[in-house]
Amino acid sequence: MDSHQNSSEVKQDLLTVKKAVKQEFRNIAGLEGFGIGDGVINVYVSNSEVCKKLPPTFHNVPLNVINTGIIEAL
């Protein structure tokens, strides 16, 4: 991302990439959720095997894969 972009433009870019990540990888079993970090897209997974199915970056934005285990609503 361009270092001259203001924070609202960067946030909007990350929102766009997050939506694209969700769309692209939605069929991978074990994905628990997605979020936006500091210049990264957080991808929450249920186990380490899912990590192997994801690239390190997507649309030039780093993917931060976090093994949370299975997330269930209470």
Distance bins in CASP14 RR format, pairs under 12 A and 6 or more apart:
PFRMAT RR
TARGET T0000
AUTHOR 0000-0000-0000
RMODE 2
METHOD distances of the structure
MODEL  1
1 7 0 0 0 0 0 1 0 0 0 0 0
1 9 0 0 0 0 1 0 0 0 0 0 0
1 10 1 0 1 0 0 0 0 0 0 0 0
1 11 0 0 0 0 0 1 0 0 0 0 0
1 12 0 0 0 0 0 1 0 0 0 0 0
1 13 1 0 0 1 0 0 0 0 0 0 0
1 14 0 0 0 0 1 0 0 0 0 0 0
1 16 0 0 0 0 0 1 0 0 0 0 0
1 17 0 0 0 0 1 0 0 0 0 0 0
1 38 0 0 0 0 0 1 0 0 0 0 0
1 39 1 0 0 1 0 0 0 0 0 0 0
1 40 0 0 0 0 0 1 0 0 0 0 0
1 57 0 0 0 0 0 1 0 0 0 0 0
1 59 0 0 0 0 0 1 0 0 0 0 0
1 60 1 0 0 1 0 0 0 0 0 0 0
1 61 1 0 0 1 0 0 0 0 0 0 0
1 62 0 0 0 0 0 1 0 0 0 0 0
2 9 0 0 0 0 1 0 0 0 0 0 0
2 10 0 0 0 0 1 0 0 0 0 0 0
2 13 0 0 0 0 1 0 0 0 0 0 0
2 60 0 0 0 0 0 1 0 0 0 0 0
3 9 0 0 0 0 0 1 0 0 0 0 0
3 10 0 0 0 0 1 0 0 0 0 0 0
3 39 0 0 0 0 0 1 0 0 0 0 0
4 10 0 0 0 0 0 1 0 0 0 0 0
5 11 0 0 0 0 1 0 0 0 0 0 0
5 12 0 0 0 0 1 0 0 0 0 0 0
5 13 1 0 0 1 0 0 0 0 0 0 0
5 14 0 0 0 0 0 1 0 0 0 0 0
5 39 0 0 0 0 0 1 0 0 0 0 0
6 12 0 0 0 0 1 0 0 0 0 0 0
6 13 0 0 0 0 0 1 0 0 0 0 0
7 13 0 0 0 0 0 1 0 0 0 0 0
7 14 0 0 0 0 0 1 0 0 0 0 0
7 38 0 0 0 0 0 1 0 0 0 0 0
7 39 0 0 0 0 0 1 0 0 0 0 0
8 14 0 0 0 0 0 1 0 0 0 0 0
8 15 0 0 0 0 0 1 0 0 0 0 0
9 15 0 0 0 0 0 1 0 0 0 0 0
9 16 0 0 0 0 0 1 0 0 0 0 0
10 16 0 0 0 0 0 1 0 0 0 0 0
10 17 0 0 0 0 0 1 0 0 0 0 0
10 36 0 0 0 0 1 0 0 0 0 0 0
10 37 0 0 0 0 0 1 0 0 0 0 0
10 38 0 0 0 0 1 0 0 0 0 0 0
10 39 1 0 0 1 0 0 0 0 0 0 0
10 40 0 0 0 0 0 1 0 0 0 0 0
10 61 0 0 0 0 0 1 0 0 0 0 0
11 17 0 0 0 0 0 1 0 0 0 0 0
11 18 0 0 0 0 0 1 0 0 0 0 0
11 35 0 0 0 0 0 1 0 0 0 0 0
11 36 1 0 0 1 0 0 0 0 0 0 0
11 37 0 0 0 0 0 1 0 0 0 0 0
11 38 0 0 0 0 0 1 0 0 0 0 0
11 39 0 0 0 0 1 0 0 0 0 0 0
12 18 0 0 0 0 0 1 0 0 0 0 0
12 19 0 0 0 0 0 1 0 0 0 0 0
12 36 0 0 0 0 0 1 0 0 0 0 0
13 19 0 0 0 0 0 1 0 0 0 0 0
13 20 0 0 0 0 0 1 0 0 0 0 0
13 36 0 0 0 0 0 1 0 0 0 0 0
13 39 0 0 0 0 1 0 0 0 0 0 0
13 41 0 0 0 0 0 1 0 0 0 0 0
13 59 0 0 0 0 1 0 0 0 0 0 0
13 60 0 0 0 0 1 0 0 0 0 0 0
13 61 1 0 0 1 0 0 0 0 0 0 0
14 20 0 0 0 0 0 1 0 0 0 0 0
14 21 0 0 0 0 0 1 0 0 0 0 0
14 34 0 0 0 0 0 1 0 0 0 0 0
14 35 0 0 0 0 1 0 0 0 0 0 0
14 36 1 0 1 0 0 0 0 0 0 0 0
14 37 1 0 0 1 0 0 0 0 0 0 0
14 38 0 0 0 0 1 0 0 0 0 0 0
14 39 1 0 0 1 0 0 0 0 0 0 0
14 40 0 0 0 0 1 0 0 0 0 0 0
14 41 1 0 0 1 0 0 0 0 0 0 0
14 42 0 0 0 0 0 1 0 0 0 0 0
14 58 0 0 0 0 0 1 0 0 0 0 0
14 59 0 0 0 0 0 1 0 0 0 0 0
14 60 0 0 0 0 0 1 0 0 0 0 0
14 61 1 0 0 1 0 0 0 0 0 0 0
14 62 0 0 0 0 0 1 0 0 0 0 0
14 63 0 0 0 0 0 1 0 0 0 0 0
14 64 0 0 0 0 0 1 0 0 0 0 0
15 21 0 0 0 0 0 1 0 0 0 0 0
15 22 0 0 0 0 0 1 0 0 0 0 0
15 34 0 0 0 0 0 1 0 0 0 0 0
15 35 0 0 0 0 1 0 0 0 0 0 0
15 36 1 0 0 1 0 0 0 0 0 0 0
15 37 0 0 0 0 0 1 0 0 0 0 0
15 39 0 0 0 0 0 1 0 0 0 0 0
15 41 0 0 0 0 1 0 0 0 0 0 0
15 61 0 0 0 0 0 1 0 0 0 0 0
16 22 0 0 0 0 0 1 0 0 0 0 0
16 23 0 0 0 0 0 1 0 0 0 0 0
16 36 0 0 0 0 0 1 0 0 0 0 0
16 41 0 0 0 0 0 1 0 0 0 0 0
16 58 0 0 0 0 0 1 0 0 0 0 0
16 59 0 0 0 0 1 0 0 0 0 0 0
16 61 0 0 0 0 1 0 0 0 0 0 0
17 23 0 0 0 0 0 1 0 0 0 0 0
17 24 0 0 0 0 0 1 0 0 0 0 0
17 34 0 0 0 0 1 0 0 0 0 0 0
17 35 0 0 0 0 0 1 0 0 0 0 0
17 36 0 0 0 0 1 0 0 0 0 0 0
17 37 0 0 0 0 0 1 0 0 0 0 0
17 39 0 0 0 0 1 0 0 0 0 0 0
17 40 0 0 0 0 1 0 0 0 0 0 0
17 41 1 0 1 0 0 0 0 0 0 0 0
17 42 0 0 0 0 0 1 0 0 0 0 0
17 43 0 0 0 0 0 1 0 0 0 0 0
17 57 0 0 0 0 1 0 0 0 0 0 0
17 58 1 0 0 1 0 0 0 0 0 0 0
17 59 1 0 1 0 0 0 0 0 0 0 0
17 60 0 0 0 0 1 0 0 0 0 0 0
17 61 1 0 1 0 0 0 0 0 0 0 0
17 62 0 0 0 0 0 1 0 0 0 0 0
17 63 0 0 0 0 1 0 0 0 0 0 0
18 24 0 0 0 0 0 1 0 0 0 0 0
18 25 0 0 0 0 0 1 0 0 0 0 0
18 33 0 0 0 0 0 1 0 0 0 0 0
18 34 1 0 1 0 0 0 0 0 0 0 0
18 35 1 0 0 1 0 0 0 0 0 0 0
18 36 1 0 1 0 0 0 0 0 0 0 0
18 37 0 0 0 0 1 0 0 0 0 0 0
18 39 0 0 0 0 0 1 0 0 0 0 0
18 40 0 0 0 0 0 1 0 0 0 0 0
18 41 1 0 1 0 0 0 0 0 0 0 0
18 42 0 0 0 0 1 0 0 0 0 0 0
18 43 0 0 0 0 1 0 0 0 0 0 0
18 58 0 0 0 0 1 0 0 0 0 0 0
18 59 0 0 0 0 0 1 0 0 0 0 0
18 61 0 0 0 0 1 0 0 0 0 0 0
18 63 0 0 0 0 0 1 0 0 0 0 0
18 64 0 0 0 0 0 1 0 0 0 0 0
19 25 0 0 0 0 0 1 0 0 0 0 0
19 26 0 0 0 0 0 1 0 0 0 0 0
19 34 0 0 0 0 1 0 0 0 0 0 0
19 35 0 0 0 0 0 1 0 0 0 0 0
19 36 0 0 0 0 0 1 0 0 0 0 0
19 41 0 0 0 0 1 0 0 0 0 0 0
19 58 0 0 0 0 0 1 0 0 0 0 0
19 59 0 0 0 0 0 1 0 0 0 0 0
19 61 0 0 0 0 0 1 0 0 0 0 0
20 26 0 0 0 0 0 1 0 0 0 0 0
20 34 0 0 0 0 0 1 0 0 0 0 0
20 41 0 0 0 0 1 0 0 0 0 0 0
20 58 1 0 0 1 0 0 0 0 0 0 0
20 59 1 0 0 1 0 0 0 0 0 0 0
20 60 0 0 0 0 0 1 0 0 0 0 0
20 61 0 0 0 0 1 0 0 0 0 0 0
20 63 0 0 0 0 0 1 0 0 0 0 0
21 28 0 0 0 0 0 1 0 0 0 0 0
21 31 0 0 0 0 1 0 0 0 0 0 0
21 33 0 0 0 0 1 0 0 0 0 0 0
21 34 1 0 0 1 0 0 0 0 0 0 0
21 35 0 0 0 0 1 0 0 0 0 0 0
21 36 0 0 0 0 0 1 0 0 0 0 0
21 40 0 0 0 0 0 1 0 0 0 0 0
21 41 1 0 1 0 0 0 0 0 0 0 0
21 42 0 0 0 0 1 0 0 0 0 0 0
21 43 1 0 0 1 0 0 0 0 0 0 0
21 44 0 0 0 0 0 1 0 0 0 0 0
21 54 0 0 0 0 1 0 0 0 0 0 0
21 55 0 0 0 0 1 0 0 0 0 0 0
21 57 0 0 0 0 0 1 0 0 0 0 0
21 58 1 0 1 0 0 0 0 0 0 0 0
21 59 0 0 0 0 1 0 0 0 0 0 0
21 61 0 0 0 0 1 0 0 0 0 0 0
21 62 0 0 0 0 0 1 0 0 0 0 0
21 63 1 0 0 1 0 0 0 0 0 0 0
21 64 0 0 0 0 0 1 0 0 0 0 0
21 65 0 0 0 0 0 1 0 0 0 0 0
22 28 0 0 0 0 0 1 0 0 0 0 0
22 31 0 0 0 0 1 0 0 0 0 0 0
22 32 0 0 0 0 0 1 0 0 0 0 0
22 33 0 0 0 0 1 0 0 0 0 0 0
22 34 1 0 1 0 0 0 0 0 0 0 0
22 35 0 0 0 0 1 0 0 0 0 0 0
22 36 0 0 0 0 0 1 0 0 0 0 0
22 41 0 0 0 0 1 0 0 0 0 0 0
22 42 0 0 0 0 0 1 0 0 0 0 0
22 43 0 0 0 0 1 0 0 0 0 0 0
22 44 0 0 0 0 0 1 0 0 0 0 0
22 58 0 0 0 0 0 1 0 0 0 0 0
22 63 0 0 0 0 0 1 0 0 0 0 0
23 31 0 0 0 0 0 1 0 0 0 0 0
23 34 0 0 0 0 0 1 0 0 0 0 0
23 58 0 0 0 0 0 1 0 0 0 0 0
23 59 0 0 0 0 0 1 0 0 0 0 0
24 31 0 0 0 0 0 1 0 0 0 0 0
24 34 0 0 0 0 0 1 0 0 0 0 0
24 41 0 0 0 0 0 1 0 0 0 0 0
24 43 0 0 0 0 0 1 0 0 0 0 0
24 53 0 0 0 0 0 1 0 0 0 0 0
24 54 0 0 0 0 1 0 0 0 0 0 0
24 55 0 0 0 0 1 0 0 0 0 0 0
24 58 1 0 0 1 0 0 0 0 0 0 0
24 59 0 0 0 0 1 0 0 0 0 0 0
24 63 0 0 0 0 0 1 0 0 0 0 0
25 31 1 0 0 1 0 0 0 0 0 0 0
25 32 0 0 0 0 0 1 0 0 0 0 0
25 33 0 0 0 0 0 1 0 0 0 0 0
25 34 0 0 0 0 1 0 0 0 0 0 0
25 41 0 0 0 0 0 1 0 0 0 0 0
25 43 1 0 0 1 0 0 0 0 0 0 0
25 44 0 0 0 0 0 1 0 0 0 0 0
25 45 0 0 0 0 0 1 0 0 0 0 0
25 50 0 0 0 0 1 0 0 0 0 0 0
25 51 0 0 0 0 0 1 0 0 0 0 0
25 53 1 0 0 1 0 0 0 0 0 0 0
25 54 1 0 0 1 0 0 0 0 0 0 0
25 55 0 0 0 0 1 0 0 0 0 0 0
25 58 0 0 0 0 1 0 0 0 0 0 0
25 63 0 0 0 0 1 0 0 0 0 0 0
25 65 0 0 0 0 0 1 0 0 0 0 0
26 33 0 0 0 0 0 1 0 0 0 0 0
26 34 0 0 0 0 1 0 0 0 0 0 0
26 43 0 0 0 0 0 1 0 0 0 0 0
27 50 0 0 0 0 0 1 0 0 0 0 0
27 53 0 0 0 0 0 1 0 0 0 0 0
28 34 0 0 0 0 0 1 0 0 0 0 0
28 43 0 0 0 0 1 0 0 0 0 0 0
28 45 0 0 0 0 1 0 0 0 0 0 0
28 46 0 0 0 0 0 1 0 0 0 0 0
28 47 0 0 0 0 0 1 0 0 0 0 0
28 49 0 0 0 0 0 1 0 0 0 0 0
28 50 1 0 0 1 0 0 0 0 0 0 0
28 51 0 0 0 0 0 1 0 0 0 0 0
28 52 0 0 0 0 0 1 0 0 0 0 0
28 53 1 0 1 0 0 0 0 0 0 0 0
28 54 1 0 0 1 0 0 0 0 0 0 0
28 55 0 0 0 0 0 1 0 0 0 0 0
28 65 0 0 0 0 0 1 0 0 0 0 0
29 45 0 0 0 0 1 0 0 0 0 0 0
29 46 0 0 0 0 1 0 0 0 0 0 0
29 47 0 0 0 0 1 0 0 0 0 0 0
29 49 0 0 0 0 1 0 0 0 0 0 0
29 50 1 0 0 1 0 0 0 0 0 0 0
29 53 0 0 0 0 1 0 0 0 0 0 0
29 70 0 0 0 0 0 1 0 0 0 0 0
30 43 0 0 0 0 0 1 0 0 0 0 0
30 44 0 0 0 0 1 0 0 0 0 0 0
30 45 1 0 1 0 0 0 0 0 0 0 0
30 46 1 0 1 0 0 0 0 0 0 0 0
30 47 1 0 0 1 0 0 0 0 0 0 0
30 48 0 0 0 0 0 1 0 0 0 0 0
30 49 0 0 0 0 1 0 0 0 0 0 0
30 50 1 0 1 0 0 0 0 0 0 0 0
30 51 0 0 0 0 0 1 0 0 0 0 0
30 52 0 0 0 0 0 1 0 0 0 0 0
30 53 0 0 0 0 1 0 0 0 0 0 0
30 54 0 0 0 0 0 1 0 0 0 0 0
30 65 0 0 0 0 0 1 0 0 0 0 0
30 67 0 0 0 0 0 1 0 0 0 0 0
30 68 0 0 0 0 0 1 0 0 0 0 0
30 69 0 0 0 0 1 0 0 0 0 0 0
30 70 1 0 0 1 0 0 0 0 0 0 0
30 71 0 0 0 0 1 0 0 0 0 0 0
31 42 0 0 0 0 0 1 0 0 0 0 0
31 43 1 0 0 1 0 0 0 0 0 0 0
31 44 1 0 0 1 0 0 0 0 0 0 0
31 45 1 0 0 1 0 0 0 0 0 0 0
31 46 1 0 0 1 0 0 0 0 0 0 0
31 47 0 0 0 0 0 1 0 0 0 0 0
31 49 0 0 0 0 0 1 0 0 0 0 0
31 50 1 0 0 1 0 0 0 0 0 0 0
31 51 0 0 0 0 0 1 0 0 0 0 0
31 53 0 0 0 0 1 0 0 0 0 0 0
31 54 0 0 0 0 1 0 0 0 0 0 0
31 63 0 0 0 0 0 1 0 0 0 0 0
31 65 0 0 0 0 1 0 0 0 0 0 0
31 66 0 0 0 0 0 1 0 0 0 0 0
31 67 0 0 0 0 0 1 0 0 0 0 0
31 68 0 0 0 0 0 1 0 0 0 0 0
31 69 0 0 0 0 0 1 0 0 0 0 0
31 70 0 0 0 0 0 1 0 0 0 0 0
31 71 0 0 0 0 0 1 0 0 0 0 0
32 42 0 0 0 0 0 1 0 0 0 0 0
32 43 0 0 0 0 1 0 0 0 0 0 0
32 44 1 0 1 0 0 0 0 0 0 0 0
32 45 1 0 0 1 0 0 0 0 0 0 0
32 46 1 0 1 0 0 0 0 0 0 0 0
32 47 0 0 0 0 1 0 0 0 0 0 0
32 50 0 0 0 0 1 0 0 0 0 0 0
32 65 0 0 0 0 0 1 0 0 0 0 0
32 66 0 0 0 0 1 0 0 0 0 0 0
32 67 0 0 0 0 1 0 0 0 0 0 0
32 68 1 0 1 0 0 0 0 0 0 0 0
32 69 1 0 0 1 0 0 0 0 0 0 0
32 70 1 0 0 1 0 0 0 0 0 0 0
32 71 1 0 1 0 0 0 0 0 0 0 0
32 72 0 0 0 0 1 0 0 0 0 0 0
32 73 0 0 0 0 0 1 0 0 0 0 0
33 41 0 0 0 0 0 1 0 0 0 0 0
33 42 0 0 0 0 1 0 0 0 0 0 0
33 43 1 0 0 1 0 0 0 0 0 0 0
33 44 1 0 1 0 0 0 0 0 0 0 0
33 45 0 0 0 0 1 0 0 0 0 0 0
33 46 0 0 0 0 1 0 0 0 0 0 0
33 50 0 0 0 0 0 1 0 0 0 0 0
33 65 0 0 0 0 0 1 0 0 0 0 0
33 66 0 0 0 0 1 0 0 0 0 0 0
33 68 0 0 0 0 1 0 0 0 0 0 0
33 69 0 0 0 0 0 1 0 0 0 0 0
33 70 0 0 0 0 0 1 0 0 0 0 0
33 71 1 0 0 1 0 0 0 0 0 0 0
34 40 0 0 0 0 0 1 0 0 0 0 0
34 41 1 0 0 1 0 0 0 0 0 0 0
34 42 1 0 0 1 0 0 0 0 0 0 0
34 43 1 0 1 0 0 0 0 0 0 0 0
34 44 1 0 0 1 0 0 0 0 0 0 0
34 45 0 0 0 0 0 1 0 0 0 0 0
34 54 0 0 0 0 0 1 0 0 0 0 0
34 58 0 0 0 0 0 1 0 0 0 0 0
34 61 0 0 0 0 0 1 0 0 0 0 0
34 63 0 0 0 0 1 0 0 0 0 0 0
34 64 0 0 0 0 0 1 0 0 0 0 0
34 65 0 0 0 0 0 1 0 0 0 0 0
34 66 0 0 0 0 0 1 0 0 0 0 0
34 68 0 0 0 0 0 1 0 0 0 0 0
34 71 0 0 0 0 0 1 0 0 0 0 0
35 41 1 0 0 1 0 0 0 0 0 0 0
35 42 1 0 1 0 0 0 0 0 0 0 0
35 43 1 0 0 1 0 0 0 0 0 0 0
35 44 1 0 0 1 0 0 0 0 0 0 0
35 61 0 0 0 0 0 1 0 0 0 0 0
35 63 0 0 0 0 0 1 0 0 0 0 0
35 64 0 0 0 0 1 0 0 0 0 0 0
35 65 0 0 0 0 0 1 0 0 0 0 0
35 66 0 0 0 0 1 0 0 0 0 0 0
35 68 0 0 0 0 0 1 0 0 0 0 0
36 42 1 0 0 1 0 0 0 0 0 0 0
36 43 0 0 0 0 0 1 0 0 0 0 0
36 61 0 0 0 0 1 0 0 0 0 0 0
36 62 0 0 0 0 0 1 0 0 0 0 0
36 63 0 0 0 0 0 1 0 0 0 0 0
36 64 0 0 0 0 1 0 0 0 0 0 0
37 43 0 0 0 0 0 1 0 0 0 0 0
37 44 0 0 0 0 0 1 0 0 0 0 0
37 61 0 0 0 0 0 1 0 0 0 0 0
37 62 0 0 0 0 1 0 0 0 0 0 0
37 63 0 0 0 0 0 1 0 0 0 0 0
37 64 1 0 0 1 0 0 0 0 0 0 0
37 66 0 0 0 0 0 1 0 0 0 0 0
38 61 0 0 0 0 0 1 0 0 0 0 0
38 62 0 0 0 0 0 1 0 0 0 0 0
38 64 0 0 0 0 1 0 0 0 0 0 0
39 57 0 0 0 0 0 1 0 0 0 0 0
39 60 0 0 0 0 0 1 0 0 0 0 0
39 61 1 0 0 1 0 0 0 0 0 0 0
39 62 1 0 0 1 0 0 0 0 0 0 0
39 63 0 0 0 0 0 1 0 0 0 0 0
39 64 0 0 0 0 1 0 0 0 0 0 0
40 56 0 0 0 0 0 1 0 0 0 0 0
40 57 0 0 0 0 1 0 0 0 0 0 0
40 58 0 0 0 0 0 1 0 0 0 0 0
40 59 0 0 0 0 0 1 0 0 0 0 0
40 60 0 0 0 0 0 1 0 0 0 0 0
40 61 1 0 0 1 0 0 0 0 0 0 0
40 62 1 0 1 0 0 0 0 0 0 0 0
40 63 1 0 0 1 0 0 0 0 0 0 0
40 64 1 0 1 0 0 0 0 0 0 0 0
40 65 0 0 0 0 1 0 0 0 0 0 0
40 66 0 0 0 0 0 1 0 0 0 0 0
41 54 0 0 0 0 0 1 0 0 0 0 0
41 55 0 0 0 0 0 1 0 0 0 0 0
41 56 0 0 0 0 0 1 0 0 0 0 0
41 57 0 0 0 0 1 0 0 0 0 0 0
41 58 1 0 0 1 0 0 0 0 0 0 0
41 59 0 0 0 0 1 0 0 0 0 0 0
41 60 0 0 0 0 0 1 0 0 0 0 0
41 61 1 0 1 0 0 0 0 0 0 0 0
41 62 1 0 0 1 0 0 0 0 0 0 0
41 63 1 0 1 0 0 0 0 0 0 0 0
41 64 1 0 0 1 0 0 0 0 0 0 0
41 65 0 0 0 0 1 0 0 0 0 0 0
41 66 0 0 0 0 0 1 0 0 0 0 0
42 54 0 0 0 0 0 1 0 0 0 0 0
42 61 0 0 0 0 0 1 0 0 0 0 0
42 62 0 0 0 0 1 0 0 0 0 0 0
42 63 0 0 0 0 1 0 0 0 0 0 0
42 64 1 0 1 0 0 0 0 0 0 0 0
42 65 0 0 0 0 1 0 0 0 0 0 0
42 66 1 0 1 0 0 0 0 0 0 0 0
42 67 0 0 0 0 0 1 0 0 0 0 0
42 68 0 0 0 0 1 0 0 0 0 0 0
43 50 0 0 0 0 1 0 0 0 0 0 0
43 51 0 0 0 0 1 0 0 0 0 0 0
43 53 0 0 0 0 0 1 0 0 0 0 0
43 54 1 0 0 1 0 0 0 0 0 0 0
43 55 0 0 0 0 0 1 0 0 0 0 0
43 56 0 0 0 0 0 1 0 0 0 0 0
43 57 0 0 0 0 0 1 0 0 0 0 0
43 58 0 0 0 0 1 0 0 0 0 0 0
43 61 0 0 0 0 0 1 0 0 0 0 0
43 62 0 0 0 0 0 1 0 0 0 0 0
43 63 1 0 1 0 0 0 0 0 0 0 0
43 64 1 0 0 1 0 0 0 0 0 0 0
43 65 1 0 1 0 0 0 0 0 0 0 0
43 66 1 0 0 1 0 0 0 0 0 0 0
43 67 0 0 0 0 0 1 0 0 0 0 0
43 68 0 0 0 0 1 0 0 0 0 0 0
44 50 0 0 0 0 1 0 0 0 0 0 0
44 51 0 0 0 0 0 1 0 0 0 0 0
44 54 0 0 0 0 0 1 0 0 0 0 0
44 63 0 0 0 0 0 1 0 0 0 0 0
44 64 0 0 0 0 1 0 0 0 0 0 0
44 65 0 0 0 0 1 0 0 0 0 0 0
44 66 1 0 1 0 0 0 0 0 0 0 0
44 67 0 0 0 0 1 0 0 0 0 0 0
44 68 1 0 1 0 0 0 0 0 0 0 0
44 69 0 0 0 0 1 0 0 0 0 0 0
44 70 0 0 0 0 0 1 0 0 0 0 0
44 71 1 0 0 1 0 0 0 0 0 0 0
45 51 1 0 0 1 0 0 0 0 0 0 0
45 52 0 0 0 0 0 1 0 0 0 0 0
45 53 0 0 0 0 1 0 0 0 0 0 0
45 54 1 0 0 1 0 0 0 0 0 0 0
45 63 0 0 0 0 0 1 0 0 0 0 0
45 64 0 0 0 0 0 1 0 0 0 0 0
45 65 1 0 1 0 0 0 0 0 0 0 0
45 66 1 0 0 1 0 0 0 0 0 0 0
45 67 1 0 1 0 0 0 0 0 0 0 0
45 68 1 0 0 1 0 0 0 0 0 0 0
45 69 1 0 0 1 0 0 0 0 0 0 0
45 70 0 0 0 0 1 0 0 0 0 0 0
45 71 0 0 0 0 1 0 0 0 0 0 0
46 53 0 0 0 0 0 1 0 0 0 0 0
46 65 0 0 0 0 0 1 0 0 0 0 0
46 66 0 0 0 0 0 1 0 0 0 0 0
46 67 1 0 0 1 0 0 0 0 0 0 0
46 68 1 0 0 1 0 0 0 0 0 0 0
46 69 1 0 1 0 0 0 0 0 0 0 0
46 70 1 0 1 0 0 0 0 0 0 0 0
46 71 1 0 0 1 0 0 0 0 0 0 0
46 72 0 0 0 0 0 1 0 0 0 0 0
47 53 0 0 0 0 0 1 0 0 0 0 0
47 65 0 0 0 0 0 1 0 0 0 0 0
47 66 0 0 0 0 0 1 0 0 0 0 0
47 67 1 0 0 1 0 0 0 0 0 0 0
47 68 0 0 0 0 1 0 0 0 0 0 0
47 69 1 0 0 1 0 0 0 0 0 0 0
47 70 0 0 0 0 1 0 0 0 0 0 0
48 54 0 0 0 0 0 1 0 0 0 0 0
48 65 0 0 0 0 1 0 0 0 0 0 0
48 66 0 0 0 0 0 1 0 0 0 0 0
48 67 1 0 1 0 0 0 0 0 0 0 0
48 68 0 0 0 0 0 1 0 0 0 0 0
48 69 0 0 0 0 1 0 0 0 0 0 0
49 65 0 0 0 0 0 1 0 0 0 0 0
49 67 0 0 0 0 1 0 0 0 0 0 0
49 69 0 0 0 0 0 1 0 0 0 0 0
50 63 0 0 0 0 0 1 0 0 0 0 0
50 65 1 0 0 1 0 0 0 0 0 0 0
50 66 0 0 0 0 0 1 0 0 0 0 0
50 67 0 0 0 0 1 0 0 0 0 0 0
50 68 0 0 0 0 0 1 0 0 0 0 0
50 69 0 0 0 0 1 0 0 0 0 0 0
50 70 0 0 0 0 0 1 0 0 0 0 0
51 63 0 0 0 0 1 0 0 0 0 0 0
51 64 0 0 0 0 0 1 0 0 0 0 0
51 65 1 0 1 0 0 0 0 0 0 0 0
51 66 0 0 0 0 1 0 0 0 0 0 0
51 67 1 0 0 1 0 0 0 0 0 0 0
51 68 0 0 0 0 0 1 0 0 0 0 0
51 69 0 0 0 0 0 1 0 0 0 0 0
52 65 0 0 0 0 1 0 0 0 0 0 0
52 67 0 0 0 0 0 1 0 0 0 0 0
53 63 0 0 0 0 0 1 0 0 0 0 0
53 65 0 0 0 0 1 0 0 0 0 0 0
54 62 0 0 0 0 0 1 0 0 0 0 0
54 63 1 0 1 0 0 0 0 0 0 0 0
54 64 0 0 0 0 0 1 0 0 0 0 0
54 65 1 0 1 0 0 0 0 0 0 0 0
54 66 0 0 0 0 0 1 0 0 0 0 0
54 67 0 0 0 0 0 1 0 0 0 0 0
55 61 0 0 0 0 0 1 0 0 0 0 0
55 62 0 0 0 0 1 0 0 0 0 0 0
55 63 1 0 0 1 0 0 0 0 0 0 0
55 65 0 0 0 0 1 0 0 0 0 0 0
56 62 1 0 0 1 0 0 0 0 0 0 0
56 63 1 0 0 1 0 0 0 0 0 0 0
56 64 0 0 0 0 1 0 0 0 0 0 0
56 65 0 0 0 0 1 0 0 0 0 0 0
57 63 1 0 0 1 0 0 0 0 0 0 0
57 64 0 0 0 0 0 1 0 0 0 0 0
57 65 0 0 0 0 0 1 0 0 0 0 0
58 64 0 0 0 0 0 1 0 0 0 0 0
58 65 0 0 0 0 0 1 0 0 0 0 0
END
